Each structure stands twice: as C-alpha cells, then as structure tokens.
Amino acid sequence: MPIKRMWGGRFEEAGDDFVNHFGASIGFDQEMAAEDIQGSLAHVKMLRATKILPKDDADQIIAGLRELDQQLKTEGLNFSVDNEDIHMNIESLLTKKIGPVAGKLHTGRSRNDQVATDLHLYVNERLPKVTEALKQLQGELVTKAEENVETIMPGYTHMQHAQPISYGHYLMAYFQMFQRDVERFEFNKKHTSISPLGAAALAGTTFPIDRLMSSGLLGFDKPYDNSLDAVADRDFVLEFLGNASILMMHLSRLCEEIIYWCSYEFNYIELADEYSTGSSIMPQKKNPDMAELIRGKTGRVYGDLMGLLTTMKGLPLAYNKDMQEDKEGLFDAVKTIIPSLKIMAGMIKTLHVHKARMEHATHHDFSNATELADYLATKGIPFRQAHEIVGELVLKGIQTGTSLGEIPLADYQKINPQIDETVYECLKPKVAVERRQSEGGTGFAQVRHQIKVAKSILKE
C-alpha cells in the first residue's frame, strides 16, 4: 500500500521501496532522538511565547513531546523506515499521541534547521564526556609518573638509544599531548554552541519567531547570524572529527610504545591480564591486543574525518541530501574515542613497570655519550671537538666491548689532563638524568614540578 509522505502533496507516486529505504536515515539518525525532542520542545515553547501558536495547542504539543521523551528513556520508541528520518518519526509518533495538532509543531522551521540543531545538540552533549574521559586518562598518567620519577629508562630518537630519561618524564610527555587534546575539544564548544534553529530551509521564515529565546532554551550561546550558513555547513562536526583524529594519533603512538615495551626484547613493562589475550595455539603468548585495537581504530576515525571532508568539499549552498552522510562518521568516532580512552586509562593504571630492566638497558648503550661531551666542554674543549672525541671513544668501545664508564682515567687524561675521577660520576645514568634541570627537562625535580602543575590542571 502506498505510503502517504508528510511532504508528498506534490508527488503522484509513492516511490519504490528499495529507493525509499536507500534514502531513509532513521537507521542511524535515531541516535539523535533525545536531541530531536529537546529541539522541538524549545521550538514550541518559543512559538507559544511569541503567540505564533495558541497556548492550548502549544501545551498539547509540549505534553505530547514530554511523554515521548519519557517513553524514549524508559522503554524506547518504535521507529519506521517509512517515515524516513528521526524528525518525521517523532512527528508521526506525536501525531498518534495528540492528533493533527502535532502538525503545527513544524511552523516556522524546516527539517534543514532541525537536523542541524539536533547535530549541534548531539556534539554539545558529547564534548564534556570526551574531555572527562581524557582527564581520567591524564590522572592515571600522573599517578604512574609520580610512582616512577626516579625510574630510569633509555630515551629514543629514530628508535635508537639516545639519552637516559625518567620514565615519569616519558609519561608526562603524553599528559601534555592529551592536555592539548582537552583544550582542542573545549574550543570546539565555541562552534557547537550556536543555534541553527529558526533558519528554516535556508532563508529564515516570515513568522515572527524569537531565535534568541529558542537558542537560550537549548543552552546555546547564540543563534547563527546567517540562515544559509546555519543549514549549509558542518565545520563544527569536522572540527570534532579533526580533534578526534589528533587524539587517536596520540593514543596510537602510546599504544605503539606499549606494544614495544612489553615485548620479550624490551620487557620494560607488563600489561595486566585483563588488557591482554592469549593465543589459540601458542600457550606462552600474552598479546597486547587492547593496545593493538586502539592503534587499529585510529584508522577508522581518520576515515570518519576524511569521509565528511570529501562529502562537504563540493557542495553548493545551502542544504543538500549529501549531508545526510554527516552523521554515521560522527557517531562512529564518538563510540570509538570514548571507549579507547577508558581502555587506555585502565591499561596505564594496571601495567607493571620492570624498573631494574629499564635502568639496566641504559648501562652499556652509550646513551651517556652526550654527558661525556658536555663534561669535556666544561673543561674548555669546544663542544664540536668534544663531540668528535666522544664519537671516536664510542666507536672504539663498540669494537672492544668497553663502555664509556670502563675507560681508564689515564686514557681520559690523555685527552685533557684536567679530567678527574668526577667523570665517572657524571656518566652514571641516574646522575645524568638527575642533572638535567633545565626547565621542562627530565631531571627529577623538573619532573616533580611537571606533576605538581598537572595535578593543579586536573583540579580546575
């Protein structure tokens, strides 16, 4: 039996079922059911206040919407693909509940500004949840860093041993990366907290609506200044997806190192059993699957961003049906980044640090070569010359299996007679780390300062 569409007056045929299903979005935009009801409540309250709708009609609509909202929260609502999208489904359910007066709800608005409003509300609602999950992860990083201020590990460049560092310093590097992620998502709020409601299809409306009122009822900072812009752009979603992609990149880098560090070759850390899996054939395996999954999910969030960028890149103003593709990637990103953050927080909290193994890795790796070059520079040797001398000593040490700390004092004094026994102290990895007290450095006092500042940031 042909379906009577709410917009079907101009059409002679109902359309093929396959085509109708292809064009429908209710399969995914029902995710915004609560936001759609919220937006409609604000709209009808504004219509009542401006006397565009009679009070009795508006009150019936408000009561019906509240019933639907309660039903959504308790038992859920049944949606039909025949009604295409969440907006038509909610209006259809409202009509069944209160009768034809429900049709007055759409006065002074369009599905174009309605969907944009729902999407703004959806992102607005999720932003605090993302930042909360980020801060929980930051808190675990700070706790683990505080436990490991004086845990020594090799620092790497090019995945080669570079200089010894504090493991606490390493962890605080990720705290700082995630702090910038927090700030990016917080800034995103500036562009999501703008109301498209009342822009209608693209040109505004002849009804004497009060957009400031409906914007305020929805908790937005202000309405969009231009009706075309209000319905045509999705840059606030792109901003969210861009922020999500940067966040996932940071998570993926940390995961990559977790995977390295818990391998047999490194053995710096061990993940808790709950964040690991075994092998179906190799009994000895303890695989860092949760870290690998987060690393893998990074690609899907990048895809969400690139998908919407590509969808939006050639669209003329104002609304186009292409923009129906703006939602699934956003929903997917939200459902990916929040669990990823929670899993990462759990991994950091429960991982075991093999402190002795970490420090042992710094004793015969020549990562104290810079310390020796700096030491020679304090004896008056130009740094470039000192660098050359130490490079030759490292080469000889590699050839003879001798570390810098094992070179006899007499050999050092051939380089410069001012060198004394203190050279061996400065070559100790822990001393080398402790002495790096430049601001933001890996020195223990500096790391403790970073942790103190981080704690105050998390309390804000």
Summary of the structure (lengths in Angstrom):
residues: 460
radius of gyration: 30.7
end to end distance: 59.8
largest distance: 101.3
contacts: 1460
relative contact order: 0.10
helix: 67%
strand: 5%
